[in-house]
Amino acid sequence: MSFSDFQDYNVNVDNPQKHFDPMETYVSFRITTKVVKQNAKPDSEYIVRRRYNDFVWLRNKLIESFPTLVVPALPAKHSVLEQLDRYSRPFIMTRMAMLHSYLQRLTSHPVFSCSPVLELFLRAQSLNDVMKQSKSSQGIFDRLTDSLHTLTGFNTRNCAHPEFENIKIYVTALSQKLGSVQEVAAKINKERTEMALDFEDAQRSITHWSYQEPDLEELLKSIAEAIGTISKSQNTQLLQTYNTLIDQPLEEYCNYIDAVKEALCRRDMIQYNYESTLDDSKKKRAEKEQLENLQGSTNGFGFKLWKVTNREKIRKLQQDLPALDQLVELNQIEMRQLWIKPVQFLMDICIGDLNTKNW
């Protein structure tokens, strides 16, 4: 069973438009959604426009709703150099293709495809009110994340499970290897681009040479024509397809590795929270037992004032322990949900993409 078996939507991202507002300039994309559920109405089609920041909001809400899952990664916003050229057609078309792939991953996921947040994103004409409301009301997970980010470096008290440690080692090594592949591919593409320019110069030079040598004109024109054919073939089969078949997929895989690392970081945060509450529960329970033992073993008038204070502490501990035990239980449930297979998930994504690409 593949992720596509769970897909309830057919989503298409197209028709980019540039908007000029008094405060900013941005590009929006048209999202056409067709519901393919069996009980859906025949005219179940929705058309909305979304900008990149709306996709960022969607991903943040999915992370907030499903902190233990690997939420697909968005394409990077833009680099310093791309900032100057972010409204060019190649950049916009590349971003549009990657946002289309992003929504395809969400709508074909068995969990994310059923999320009300995704449904709202695909159907609501405007997200401004919802985004303002979500900014004003910060969730519990956000507060937990913010508080943990204030720590200079937290370590789990107990040893992490070997499975998660192996995953960290695997994704780190995979990230380094894909980074090396990206560097080599970029160098090869640069050399091919320079070679294409050399071919054009050679073709012009040989063509001009043929005009100066009437005896060799036919031979030189044949050579120039052959060089032109090679140059054209290189442009159409290598240079023009580099972005869609090599650079863009590699960038998506690297972004997915970052998403796996984020999920592992959230797992560490939840484990840290679980172990902290568990330790607090044990300390308070031990303190309560110690106070109860002292309460029963001390007698005499001189201990009356101390006994009153002691009873107040015991009463407060009795009130705090049930809530703390409930929090430990909730954190334990979250810990159980963390037994995911992000590496296998990532490999399924990669293999699925390789099967759908026309290499």
Long-range contacts (C-beta under 8 A, 24 or more apart in sequence): 2-108, 2-348, 2-352, 3-105, 3-108, 3-109, 3-110, 3-348, 3-352, 4-108, 6-108, 6-109, 6-110, 6-113, 7-36, 7-107, 7-108, 7-113, 8-35, 8-36, 8-37, 8-107, 8-113, 8-114, 9-33, 9-34, 9-35, 9-36, 9-107, 9-113, 9-122, 10-34, 10-36, 10-107, 11-100, 11-103, 11-104, 11-107, 11-122, 12-100, 13-96, 13-99, 13-100, 13-103, 14-96, 14-100, 16-92, 16-93, 16-96, 17-49, 18-87, 19-51, 25-87, 26-51, 26-52, 26-53, 27-51, 27-52, 27-87, 27-92, 27-95, 29-96, 29-99, 31-103, 31-122, 33-122, 33-123, 46-122, 46-123, 48-122, 48-123, 48-124, 48-125, 50-121, 50-127, 52-77, 52-95, 52-99, 54-121, 54-127, 54-131, 55-99, 55-102, 57-127, 57-131, 57-134, 58-117, 58-118, 58-121, 61-117, 61-134, 62-106, 62-112, 62-115, 62-117, 62-118, 63-141, 63-262, 63-266, 64-139, 64-141, 64-142, 65-115, 65-117, 66-111, 66-112, 66-115, 67-141, 67-266, 67-270, 67-334, 68-263, 68-266, 68-267, 68-270, 68-334, 68-337, 68-338, 68-340, 69-111, 69-112, 69-263, 69-340, 70-256, 70-259, 70-260, 70-263, 70-340, 70-342, 70-345, 70-346, 71-112, 71-259, 71-262, 71-263, 72-102, 72-105, 72-106, 72-109, 72-112, 72-256, 72-259, 73-102, 73-252, 73-255, 73-256, 73-258, 73-259, 74-99, 74-102, 74-255, 75-99, 75-102, 75-251, 75-252, 75-255, 76-251, 76-255, 90-243, 94-243, 94-248, 97-244, 97-248, 98-248, 98-251, 98-252, 101-252, 105-349, 144-269, 144-273, 145-266, 145-269, 148-269, 148-272, 148-273, 154-268, 154-269, 154-272, 156-268, 156-271, 156-272, 156-275, 157-275, 157-279, 158-275, 160-268, 160-271, 164-264, 164-267, 167-260, 167-264, 167-342, 167-343, 168-261, 168-264, 170-343, 171-257, 171-260, 171-261, 171-264, 171-342, 171-343, 171-346, 174-257, 175-254, 175-257, 175-258, 178-250, 178-253, 178-254, 178-257, 179-254, 181-250, 182-247, 182-250, 182-251, 182-254, 185-242, 185-246, 185-247, 185-250, 186-247, 189-238, 189-239, 189-242, 189-246, 189-247, 192-234, 192-238, 192-239, 193-239, 195-234, 196-231, 196-234, 196-235, 196-239, 199-227, 199-228, 199-230, 199-231, 199-234, 200-231, 202-227, 203-227, 203-228, 203-231, 245-357, 245-359, 249-353, 249-357, 252-353, 253-346, 253-350, 256-346, 256-349, 256-350, 257-346, 260-342, 260-343, 260-345, 260-346, 263-340, 263-342, 264-342, 267-338, 270-331, 270-334, 270-335, 270-338, 271-335, 271-338, 273-331, 274-328, 274-331, 274-332, 274-334, 274-335, 277-324, 277-327, 277-328, 277-331, 278-328, 278-331, 280-324, 281-321, 281-324, 281-325, 281-328, 284-317, 284-320, 284-321, 284-324, 285-321, 287-313, 287-317, 288-314, 288-317, 288-318, 288-321, 291-317
